[in-house]
Structure formats: structure tokens, C-alpha cells
Amino acid sequence: MNHLVFIPGMILALMGVVFAVLFTQEGIRFGKPTLKAVFLKTAASTSFLMMAMLSIFGLPILTVNPELAAPEVLTPNHCYLFFVEAGMVLGLLGDVWLALKNFSRKSKETYTLAGFICFGFAHIFYLIGLIAFYGDPTKPFFVIWPIALGMFLGAVVGVFGGRVGLRFGHFKKVVILYGSMVASMALMGGSLAFMYNFQLKTLNFMFVGGFCFLISDLILAGTYFGHGKYKARYVIGNNLFYFGALALIATSVYFL
């Protein structure tokens, strides 16, 4: 990776970390979401998104005939980068919708559903990118089992969440679908990384980032659907894993 791209990328990552820390402090200080916190979280997510977008300038460009200065065309790496960036954009939109639910009782459920949909499609884009560019048609097992197990785990959370104090209500089906996608994405990263013997840094980062997402959402489930969960340790834990996931996924594209 060209240092002229890597260094600005790390600066954007540092900005994301600073905004994430300020956002966490805001949550601990007031014990509930505030408008300032919405801006800080959006700023943090945007910083990591810009970090990922910047990496495109470090990718080689394929030309049909360099001697004749033929039109430039994209390589498969650029296409994979699109899926990752699309996922991060949808995640940013999900952040906004879920934040707005705290400021409108009338539209709270609508904003919550919109947030689930955005994050759900974000993980679908991550999955498509991983499968399309790293899956091996001769080894379908490494693609099938993560999705199958992910669907099973999503169903377990939705069906048995009540036993640990989670009340999903009419969001139960949404939680099952969303949980299946999050778990599948985390497992897919690990499965493909294992298939390549953990030699590809991009997959390794996606693997760890996916599991950070999964842990963050498990903590967040208690905040959204449990009672008395908006406490300092939950806020810190959720933000640590959530922004950690964004940072790892954004970093992964620097090793294409």
C-alpha cells in the first residue's frame, strides 16, 4: 500500500477513534442518547467510511494498452471494495435511523425498523463481497456452513431471548433475520480465512471485525430489548466492539 494513501488513512482512523471516545463519554455522562451524541457517532462512522474510501487510490489500475493510454478499467479488487464501502454506507445510515428513534416517540418503531433494514443490507453486501471474491466453487462447504449455522444462531436468539430478559415483541422476526445475517457474516469471514490458512490479511481483518460486530449487537440487544441495560459498562462494551468492527473492516481493504 502506497504510504501516501496509508498515512492519511491512519489519520482518518485516529479521527474516528477520537469521535468514538467522545461519543462514549457523552453516553456515560448523560445516561441516555443526546443530540450531540448523534453528531459524534455519525462523525466517527463517517471517518472510518472515508478511511475505507481512501484506499481506492492505492489500488493498481488495469489498462488495456498502457502504451496507447487506453481507457482505464477496474480490477476485481475495486469491485470487492465497492461491496465493503456499500456496507459501511448502509451502516452509517443505520446509525442515523437508530439514533433518531430516541427523539420521536411517534416514529420510534419506524426508525428502529429502518435501522435494522440498513444494517441488515450492510451485512448482505459484506457477505456478497466475501463469497463472490474469496469463495471457491470447488469448496462449497466453506460457504454453506457459515450461512447455515448463522441462520440457526439467529433463530436461537429470537426464540430463546426471552429467557434472558429480552422482550422483542413484534420485532422478533426482524431480530431473527438480522441476527442470522450478522452471525453468517462473522462466520463467513472466519471460514474463508481458514480456507486460505489465514494467509490473506483482508480476510483476517474481516473475520475479527465480523465477530466484533456480533458481540456489539449482542450487547446492544440488551439495551434495546432488555431493562436497566443502559449503564456505563454496556455503553463502553458496545462502542468498543462496534467501532472496533468499523476500524477493522475499513483497514481490511488496505491489504487487497
Secondary structure, 3 states (H helix, E strand, C coil): CCHHHHHHHHHHHHHHHHHHHHHHHHHHHHCCCCHHHHHHHHHHHHHHHHHHHHHHHHCCCEECCHHHCCCEECCHHHHHHHHHHHHHHHHHHHHHHHHHHHHCCCCHHHHHHHHHHHHHHHHHHHHHHHHHHHCCCCCCHHHHHHHHHHHHHHHHHHHHHHHHCCCCHHHHHHHHHHHHHHHHHHHHHHHHHHHCCCCCHHHHHHHHHHHHHHHHHHHHHHHHHCCCCCCHHHHHHHHHHHHHHHHHHHHHHHHC
